[in-house]
Amino acid sequence: MSRRKKEKDDKEFNETWLLPYSDLMTLLLALFIVLFASSAVDAQKFQSMSKVFSEIFTGGTGIVDYESIEQKNGEELADETKEKLEKAKEQTKVSVDEQTTLSATQERVNQYILEKGLTGQLKTSLTSEGLLVTINDSVLFDSGSAEVREEDIAIAKEISDLLVIDPPHNVIISGHTDNVPIQNSNFSSNWELSVMRAVNFMKIILENDQLDPRMFSAKGFGEFQPIASNDTEEGKAKNRRVEVLILPNGKTEQN
């Protein structure tokens, strides 16, 4: 009697492995589904899969729901991919167009520099920020002064004509000095001198009715953005400058 009871107990005990085994197989199936789908997953899709996987662990319906979500996300992914490709194509076109526009403007400025014999005093460069026109301060200002010289106002106005671009572009005018402290009663620091030079130059530029004042801004950096060593007179002369930065359309000022 006791032997039969023991055999019955062993049989009942041995069958208990079926329950964890079935749970394990369910989890493995869910894992394989996740691994298969992850080859083309994005952030939104991954969140959906995580939700389904969580439901499987907590006993939800899981797999059927996942198949529905997978199909929906696949369609959304295709639409998003198409939209991103269209945007990328449009941005590439805009970038090429802007490069062409700025290059054409650079050629006009370079031609002006050659015609006026200003090589070495004005120069242009295409940078990652846009088209940069650098003007040596000796072209426009007397030493320690922020007023554009009477004889150089014509140059400033001719430069303004070169800034007429269709469509209009944002322009940043910045003033820079060397590291020699300013020593006159008009300005207490190189900051003030550099700012006022930029502002006064910009005022003359904006006398051109074809330019939109809303597209222009002025800055002063004093001696804190040198392009050459201040240990030599030649380096100091290079650092005393006004810069005109023409930004590509679609790019805004970062500083």
Secondary structure, DSSP 8 states (H G I E B T S, - for coil): -HHHHHHHHHHHHHGGGHHHHHHHHHHHHHHHHHHHHGGG--HHHHHHHHHHHHHHHTT--THHHHHHHHHHHHHHHHHHHHHHHHHHHHHHHHHHHHHHHHHHHHHHHHHHHHHHT-BTTEEEEE-SS-EEEEEEGGGTB-TT--SB-GGGHHHHHHHHHHT--SS---EEEEEE--SS---SSS-SSHHHHHHHHHHHHHHHHTTSTTS-GGGEEEEE-TTSS-SS-TTSHHHHHHHSEEEEEE--TT-----
